[in-house]
Amino acid sequence: MKHLIRGVVFAACVFAASAHAANEDWTAPQKPFRIYGDTWYVGSHGLAAVLVTSPQGHVLIDAPMAENVPMIEANIRALGFRVEDVRLILNSHAHFDHAGGIAALARDSGASVRASAAGARALRSGGDDADDPQHGDADAYAAVPKVETFADGDVVRLGTLALTAHLTPGHTPGSTTWTWRSCEARRCLDLVYADSVTPLSNKGYRYDDPAHPERLADFRRGLATIAALPCDVLITPHPEASGFLDRVARRDAGDADALVDRNACRVYAAKGTALLDARIAREHAAAP
């Protein structure tokens, strides 16, 4: 429990500090690397971008920040892949630090873009979504005019790849968690790219708003979804939120299974639940 509380405090401090200004790590270079099997990390040190590859083309999850696009493209090439073979771009949530480079990467690669219905609305507006808890505070970015949509539980397929969309609204209305299986030799693992679970908002937003009971209900349902997922390897849009790069470092130092933690999604969802509970308590304390 002490570790959980420390993790909750750490996450709250990190994300509160970065809600209005980009952390330096967000643009810091990160050498690309294989996560597992056909799955690779191509993002910056502080913002994840994940490439899932196949002979028929590749899927990119998240394109964080417009200024990171040259880095992401260079990382893809450094691994021996072609940017032009990225056929599909998916998104965790449509804030500038995870979607700001989608328009440029879609242009450079020719890839199609898919998002949840709420996520697509935000992408098409360049982040100007009045339903977003951070509306007015989060930075705008280049709009993505053409976005296809999917529903909860839909499987997005490209060649041999099959990624399942799990709608986990809360951090944004369109937040989406992605799952897929990757194999090395005869060992296959369940990979989860779980979206952010922090309840950050502009000053006037309430998660427990009597006029919008769906906000809190959807958030809790999304957290329960993440907790229940088959989860061998957890990846998060902000790597530090799950200690992802620390686990990678331990793996590379010789701990072969450092990335594998079948309890990671439950712990991550529990941190989100604790943050949400604390947020609701503050809202109730401040209510007339």
C-alpha positions in Angstrom: 0.0 0.0 0.0 2.9 2.4 0.8 4.2 1.8 -2.7 0.8 2.5 -4.2 0.4 5.8 -2.2 3.9 6.9 -3.3 3.0 6.1 -6.9 -0.2 8.0 -6.7 1.6 11.1 -5.3 4.3 10.8 -7.9 1.8 10.6 -10.7 -0.2 13.5 -9.4 2.9 15.7 -9.2 4.2 14.7 -12.6 1.0 15.2 -14.5 0.0 18.4 -12.6 3.3 19.9 -13.4 3.1 18.9 -17.1 -0.6 19.9 -17.7 0.3 23.4 -18.7 3.9 23.2 -19.9 5.8 20.4 -21.6 8.3 18.5 -19.6 11.9 18.6 -21.0 11.8 14.8 -21.2 8.9 15.1 -23.7 11.3 16.2 -26.5 14.5 14.4 -25.2 15.8 11.8 -27.6 15.4 8.2 -26.8 17.2 5.4 -28.7 14.5 3.2 -30.3 14.3 -0.4 -29.1 12.4 -3.6 -29.4 9.8 -4.0 -26.7 8.9 -7.5 -27.5 8.4 -9.5 -30.7 7.0 -7.3 -33.4 6.6 -4.3 -31.1 9.1 -1.4 -30.9 9.5 1.9 -29.0 10.0 4.9 -31.3 9.0 7.8 -29.1 10.9 10.4 -27.1 12.3 9.8 -23.6 9.1 11.2 -22.0 6.4 10.5 -24.5 5.7 7.1 -26.0 5.1 6.2 -29.6 4.8 2.4 -30.3 5.4 0.7 -33.7 3.8 -2.7 -34.3 5.3 -4.2 -37.5 4.3 -6.8 -40.1 5.4 -7.7 -43.6 2.2 -6.1 -44.9 2.8 -2.8 -43.2 3.0 -1.2 -39.7 0.8 0.3 -37.1 1.9 3.4 -35.1 0.2 4.2 -31.8 0.5 7.9 -30.9 2.6 10.6 -32.6 3.4 12.9 -29.7 4.0 16.6 -30.3 4.6 18.1 -33.8 8.3 18.9 -32.9 8.9 15.2 -32.2 7.9 14.0 -35.7 11.4 14.1 -37.1 12.7 12.1 -34.1 10.0 9.5 -34.5 10.6 9.1 -38.2 14.4 8.8 -37.6 13.7 6.2 -34.9 11.6 4.2 -37.3 14.3 4.3 -39.9 17.1 3.5 -37.4 15.3 0.2 -36.6 15.4 -0.7 -40.3 11.8 0.1 -41.2 10.4 2.6 -43.7 8.1 5.5 -42.6 6.2 4.9 -45.9 5.3 1.4 -44.6 3.3 2.8 -41.7 -0.2 2.1 -43.0 -2.3 2.9 -39.9 -2.0 5.5 -37.1 -3.9 4.9 -33.9 -4.2 7.2 -30.8 -4.5 6.9 -27.0 -6.1 10.3 -26.5 -6.2 13.5 -28.6 -4.1 15.9 -26.6 -1.1 17.7 -28.2 1.4 15.6 -26.3 0.1 12.4 -27.8 -1.6 13.5 -31.1 0.2 16.7 -32.1 2.3 14.9 -34.7 -0.4 12.7 -36.2 -1.2 15.1 -39.1 2.5 15.3 -40.1 3.1 11.6 -39.8 0.0 10.8 -41.7 1.1 13.1 -44.5 4.7 11.7 -44.6 3.7 8.1 -44.5 0.4 8.1 -46.3 -1.2 6.2 -43.4 -4.8 6.3 -42.5 -5.9 7.4 -39.0 -8.4 5.8 -36.8 -9.8 6.9 -33.4 -12.9 6.5 -31.3 -15.9 8.7 -32.2 -15.0 11.2 -29.5 -11.3 11.0 -30.3 -12.0 11.6 -33.9 -14.0 14.7 -33.1 -11.1 16.0 -31.1 -8.5 15.2 -33.8 -10.5 16.8 -36.5 -10.7 20.0 -34.4 -7.0 20.0 -33.6 -7.8 19.5 -29.9 -10.5 22.1 -29.6 -13.1 19.8 -28.0 -15.5 21.4 -25.6 -16.2 18.1 -23.9 -12.5 17.6 -23.0 -11.8 18.1 -19.3 -8.7 20.2 -20.2 -10.5 22.3 -22.9 -8.9 25.7 -23.0 -5.8 24.6 -21.1 -4.3 22.0 -23.4 -2.3 23.2 -26.5 -3.9 23.2 -29.9 -2.2 21.3 -32.8 -2.6 20.6 -36.5 -6.0 19.2 -37.2 -6.4 15.8 -38.7 -9.1 16.2 -41.3 -9.7 12.6 -42.2 -10.2 10.1 -39.3 -12.0 6.8 -39.5 -13.8 5.6 -36.3 -14.2 2.3 -34.4 -16.4 1.1 -31.6 -15.5 -0.4 -28.2 -14.1 -3.9 -28.7 -13.4 -3.5 -32.4 -10.4 -5.3 -33.7 -8.2 -3.3 -36.1 -6.4 -5.5 -38.5 -3.5 -4.9 -40.8 -1.9 -8.0 -42.4 -1.1 -10.4 -39.6 -1.7 -7.7 -36.9 -4.8 -7.5 -34.8 -5.1 -4.8 -32.2 -8.2 -4.5 -30.0 -9.7 -1.1 -29.0 -11.0 -0.7 -25.4 -12.7 2.6 -24.8 -11.5 3.9 -21.4 -12.9 7.5 -21.2 -12.0 9.7 -18.3 -8.8 11.5 -19.0 -10.5 12.5 -22.2 -13.9 11.5 -23.6 -12.2 9.6 -26.4 -9.5 7.8 -24.4 -8.6 4.4 -25.8 -6.5 1.5 -24.5 -5.0 -0.9 -27.0 -4.2 -4.6 -26.6 -2.5 -7.1 -28.9 -0.3 -10.2 -28.7 3.3 -10.3 -29.7 5.5 -13.4 -30.0 9.1 -14.3 -29.8 10.0 -17.9 -30.8 7.2 -19.9 -29.1 6.4 -17.4 -26.4 3.5 -15.0 -26.9 2.7 -12.2 -24.5 -0.3 -9.9 -24.1 0.8 -6.3 -24.6 -1.3 -3.4 -23.3 -1.0 0.3 -24.2 -3.1 1.7 -21.5 -4.2 5.3 -21.8 -3.6 7.9 -19.1 -5.8 7.6 -16.0 -5.2 11.0 -14.4 -8.2 13.2 -13.7 -6.8 16.6 -14.9 -9.0 19.4 -16.0 -9.5 23.1 -16.4 -10.6 25.1 -13.4 -14.4 24.9 -13.9 -14.7 21.2 -14.8 -16.2 18.7 -12.4 -16.0 14.9 -12.8 -18.8 14.4 -10.3 -21.1 16.9 -11.9 -24.8 16.1 -11.2 -25.7 17.4 -14.7 -23.3 14.9 -16.3 -23.3 11.7 -14.3 -21.8 9.8 -17.2 -18.4 11.5 -16.6 -17.7 9.7 -13.3 -19.5 6.5 -14.3 -17.5 6.3 -17.6 -14.2 7.0 -15.8 -14.7 4.2 -13.3 -15.8 1.8 -16.0 -12.7 2.6 -18.0 -10.5 1.9 -14.9 -12.2 -1.4 -14.3 -11.6 -2.3 -18.0 -7.9 -1.7 -17.7 -7.7 -3.6 -14.4 -9.4 -6.7 -16.0 -7.3 -6.9 -19.2 -4.9 -9.8 -19.9 -1.7 -7.9 -19.3 1.8 -9.3 -19.5 3.6 -6.1 -20.6 2.2 -2.6 -19.7 3.1 0.4 -21.8 1.7 3.9 -21.1 1.7 7.2 -23.1 3.8 8.8 -20.3 6.4 6.1 -19.7 7.1 7.2 -16.1 3.5 6.7 -15.2 4.2 2.9 -15.2 8.0 2.9 -14.7 8.3 1.5 -18.2 11.8 2.7 -19.1 13.1 1.7 -15.7 11.8 -1.8 -16.4 13.4 -1.7 -19.9 16.7 -0.8 -18.3 16.5 -3.7 -15.9 15.8 -6.0 -18.8 18.7 -4.8 -20.8 20.9 -5.2 -17.7 20.1 -8.9 -17.7 16.8 -9.4 -16.0 15.1 -11.1 -19.0 11.6 -10.8 -17.6 11.7 -7.3 -16.1 9.1 -6.1 -18.5 6.6 -8.9 -17.7 4.3 -8.1 -14.8 0.8 -9.7 -15.0 -0.3 -7.5 -12.1 0.8 -4.2 -13.8 -2.6 -3.2 -15.3 -4.3 -3.8 -12.0 -1.8 -1.6 -10.1 -2.0 1.1 -12.8 -5.8 1.1 -12.6 -5.6 1.3 -8.8 -3.4 4.4 -9.0 -5.9 5.9 -11.3 -8.7 5.1 -9.0 -6.9 6.6 -6.0 -6.3 9.8 -8.0 -9.9 9.9 -9.1 -11.2 9.4 -5.5 -9.0 12.2 -4.2 -10.2 14.4 -7.0 -13.9 13.7 -6.2 -13.2 14.4 -2.5 -11.8 17.8 -3.4 -14.8 18.6 -5.6 -17.2 17.7 -2.8 -15.2 19.7 -0.3 -15.3 22.8 -2.6 -19.0 22.4 -3.6 -21.5 25.0 -2.2 
